[in-house]
Amino acid sequence: MRVGDLSTLSPEYVRRIAPYVPGKPVEELAREYGLAEKDIVKLASNENPRGPSPRVRQAIADAVAGITRYPDGNGFALKTALATRFCVEREQVVLGNGSNDILELATQAFLRPGDEAVYSQHAFAVYPLATQARGAIGVTVAARELGHDLDAMRAAITPRTRIVFVANPNNPTGTWLTPSALKSFVAAVPRNVLIVLDEAYNEYLRPAQQCDTASWIAKHQNLIVSRTFSKAYGLAGLRVGYGLMDIAVADMLNRVRQPFNVNSVAQAAALAALGDTAYVEESARLNLAGLKQLMRGLDALGIGYVPSHGNFLLVRIGDAAAVYDRLLRKGVIVRPVANYGLPEHLRVTVGLEEENRRFLSALREAVGNAERGKS
Ligand SMILES: *Cc1c(COP(=O)(O)O)cnc(C)c1O
């Protein structure tokens, strides 16, 4: 017997959530447009176009032998390696099923219905999602030149604020905050408000821009630094990320975490990847070359973009929905970002040289020969 719309049984704050829209999978485009998968270029989800290193592929193959067993729920080996790398205690490391999981766990552990979480306009979509899923109130702070306005974010903190999210660099804008600006902000946030500093693209920063934010935790126990193996390490499909934080904060996240949230193959792969620093550095170098290639190509087309500190570029294209569709028909998947309040932009991930070339040539055809001024 049908009892009416069962969705009404769900809390109102859950029903209000706008679902996350992922990049279009290659298989889906192939199916829908009758294209061969090998002819499709996906530059839509900020993955490392090189994939994981050979050493990591071997570690994955070796780990498959053990998948009958549950993974180590405490992630001993990986946490030990991360603790050593960042000079923190093992108990300060929380592993996540992707760093999305870390963001979710922070909201689960610290947000009650009615609490507030502060984040920037055009910031990563998971912050509002994770906030709304707890029945908490998301406070969106207007961006400044598409980036975080840290002064305004500090001013938006009220006695009801429990978490403030900062993405550095930010996705989808590629904007970056200097270590000194960030440090002042962290010092200015009240100690009873958690700062979730999402550094998913940290490995793509130039060495001079990198900052050991984990070392700030000793002084600022309200700081969570979140990192991932999905981007520069090339392991997006395995889902593994981590958070570094004070032991008391980690203890709370571990209480709400699924006991086996990071699978055994992912743990083995991440451990091998962490040791393969040369591969990550080479990926970052190739990314800079790819960014330059894309910027040169866009300059030649008279198309504007936002200078990026990540492995992607936010391109200002005008009728983005139409251009997105025309690119799809040419077998090139990029990311529309209207849901980020950016209806005139598309986000394109830096690919291999040949993929970037494919994108630029498809884009040239997609925008036609119409006169365009620099945007
Ligand atoms: C991709 C991304 C993440 C995390 O992705 P995971 O695969 O869950 O680790 C987190 N934050 C930002 C800003 C991202 O772009």
The ligand as an SDF file (V2000), in Angstrom:
LIG
                    3D

 15 15  0  0  0  0  0  0  0  0999 V2000
   38.6430   17.2100   -4.6730 C   0  0  0  0  0  0  0  0  0  0  0  0
   38.4950   18.0340   -3.4340 C   0  0  0  0  0  0  0  0  0  0  0  0
   38.4250   17.4600   -2.1720 C   0  0  0  0  0  0  0  0  0  0  0  0
   38.4400   16.0480   -1.8290 C   0  0  0  0  0  0  0  0  0  0  0  0
   38.2130   15.0470   -2.5570 O   0  0  0  0  0  0  0  0  0  0  0  0
   38.3950   13.5880   -1.9650 P   0  0  0  0  0  0  0  0  0  0  0  0
   38.4710   12.7980   -3.1930 O   0  0  0  0  0  0  0  0  0  0  0  0
   37.1800   13.2990   -1.1520 O   0  0  0  0  0  0  0  0  0  0  0  0
   39.6270   13.5760   -1.1320 O   0  0  0  0  0  0  0  0  0  0  0  0
   38.3480   18.2710   -1.0650 C   0  0  0  0  0  0  0  0  0  0  0  0
   38.3350   19.5860   -1.1800 N   0  0  0  0  0  0  0  0  0  0  0  0
   38.4090   20.1830   -2.3680 C   0  0  0  0  0  0  0  0  0  0  0  0
   38.4200   21.6530   -2.4080 C   0  0  0  0  0  0  0  0  0  0  0  0
   38.4700   19.4340   -3.5240 C   0  0  0  0  0  0  0  0  0  0  0  0
   38.5050   20.0340   -4.7030 O   0  0  0  0  0  0  0  0  0  0  0  0
  1  2  1  0
  2  3  1  0
  2 14  2  0
  3  4  1  0
  3 10  2  0
  4  5  1  0
  5  6  1  0
  6  7  2  0
  6  8  1  0
  6  9  1  0
 10 11  1  0
 11 12  2  0
 12 13  1  0
 12 14  1  0
 14 15  1  0
M  END
$$$$
